[in-house]
Amino acid sequence: MPLTGYSLLRRTSVAGETVLAVDDREDSLKFLREYVLEPNGYKMIEARNGADALEIILSQKIDLIISDLVMPRMGGLELLESLREKGLDTPAILMTFHGSEGTAVRAFRLGARDYIIKPFAIDEMLGAIDRALTESRLRHERDHLTQTVLRVNQQLENRVQELRFLYGIGRSVTSLQTLEPILNRIVEAAVYLTGAEEGSIMLVDEASGELYLRAARNLGEKHAKTSRLKIQDSIAGQVVRTGRPVMIGGMNQDDSFKVATGYFVKALLNVPLKVTDRVIGVLAVNNQRKVQAFGERHLNLLMALADYASIAIENARLYARLSSTANQAEQSSRELEKAVKSQTSQLQQVNQQLLRAEKAAALGYMAAGVAKEINVPINSILENLREVSQQNLDPKEQLRLVTRAEQEALRCQEIIQNLLDFSGQRNYRPKQTNLNDVVERAWSKYSQENNLNPNVKFMRGFDPHLPHVMADPQQMEQALFYLIRRACEAMPQGGALRIISRTVGSQVQLIVSDTGQGIAPEDMRHIFDPFYESNHHTYGLDLSITYAVIGRHSGQIEVESEPDQGTTFTIHLPRQAQS
């Protein structure tokens, strides 16, 4: 059995698949074990005849059968017949020294994935193994991807719930003016959002410079009213002095950190309550009994809640001071009363200015994104109109320029309609759609609207028998146009843009990959956020609209990327059920 150079290129087992080798020749089994299977990561079980092999198959999981044709007790064909009778579809490869066309046909009818003549080369057998295991590997990959998507969706749902809860807490907290309910609500929110065993708010006593415990959850009423900490020698005091959060513990059973005299916890997270650059207190959560650390997500949530808390506490103090000033002014003179009204008016103006500033910032952000989207067609329209205005133009040329301007105006309209669809204000119009045609139209549209880089090669890998899907062709074309544009912009020096269509089970897949600059790892989880900006790139609305369109079609989109290696987007859409 000759050896070849295939070992330099061979594929190894993706997950240590188990291969049952069935042969009555010791040298054949030894060759399979030492040169083909075990060096490439496969687990090998051997049997000397088909009858023994059948018992093994019925008693344990076998990923692939490699069987000789002629053996005592039961041959390879008889083994396949027995498997078929028992309803088993384990992939099988038959091998023999003396084969015939009739034998091969019978083997394939019985479900054999391949038929190899001995002696065979290592690369020949490895190639046959890869082909035989392709279907099961794809199923495994699909199941893995499905579990990943479900897990990510659950994480997203949790994040959305947390943000909604945080938003609701912020609104309710900022609407209260009495300090006591504000503090209690903030502590309850902190414990809920972090899953902590206990929480507290400590405020700085401006007179003594100490921290006093003002509100608590699960600490007990005694601690909430009497506990005081010195800023110089406590963890909470360190947060006040530095203005930075502290997050420690929760990694080992022996962790123990002093919070107050005689009070120790296994994990804690303290964040400062700030008004401008002044620290007015500390928001803290602890795990006293369970060994569970706090993470970056908890820190971010608590920091956001601390911002709400700081504003609410300061507003409550301002209202308390204003109320006191109003009472004094009412008793002493109208001048003080006017001062109170002036301060109240100023406070209201500040709040109104903040609201206007937030609205203006959001509107400006959206306007910038929309302007960026429609700038290209508008410039094209202006250019066509300038050319039309020139004298001595042939009427046909004038008609062509006007037609182009009309097309670009329609594109502006289409972009706005897609933005409406992204915001959920337009119903999509699904019909039977061939995604291969949609890809071609998206590429044609990009080619007509842009100066193509001659060093970028567009490579098609379309399934000619791709089933139709129920989709809105215009929206799908717009989504693919954005993916094509992103890929070409990522390859300024040239490269390969490859789009593949295929059917996997009940899904139709489109795979858009490039060999460009890739996406920075820290940007990966934000690329579908509208107008996300990082140090590396500004994403605008392209990928946000793409994500919304795919979701509207009951589909999913995934992305994989390596810096300087390229990016791959995989779109999963349900195939149309056959009537």
Buried (B, 14 or more C-beta within 10 A) or exposed (E): BEEEEBEEEBEEBEEEBBBBBBBBEEEBBEBBBEBBBBBBBBBBBBBBBBBBBBEBBEEEEBBBBBBBBEBEEBBBBBBBBBBEEEEBEBBBBBBBEEBEEEBBEBBBEBBBBBBBEBEBBBBBBBBBBBEBBEEBBEEBEBEEBEEEEEEEEEEEEEEEEBEEBBEEBBEBBBEBBEBEBBBBBBBBBBBBBBEBBBBBBBBBBEEEEBBBBBBBBBBEEEBBEEBBBEBEEBBBBBBBEEEEBBBBBBEEEEBEBEBBEEEEBBBBBBBBBBBEEEBBBBBBBBBBEEBBBBEEBBBEBBBBBBBBBBBBBBBBBBBEEBEEBBEBBEEEEEEBBEBBBEBBEEBEEEEEEEEEEEEEEEEEEBEEBBEBBBEBBBEBBEBBEEBBEEEEBEEEEBEBBBEBBEBBBEBBEBBBBBBEBBEEEBEEEBEEBBBBEBBBBBBEBBEEBEEEBEEBEBEEEBBEEBBBBBBBBBBBBBBBBBBBBBBBBBBEEEBBBBBBBEEBEEBBBBBBBBBBBBBBEEBBEBBBEBBBEEEEBEBBBBBBBBBBBBEBBEBBBBBBBEEEEBBBBBBBBBBBEEE
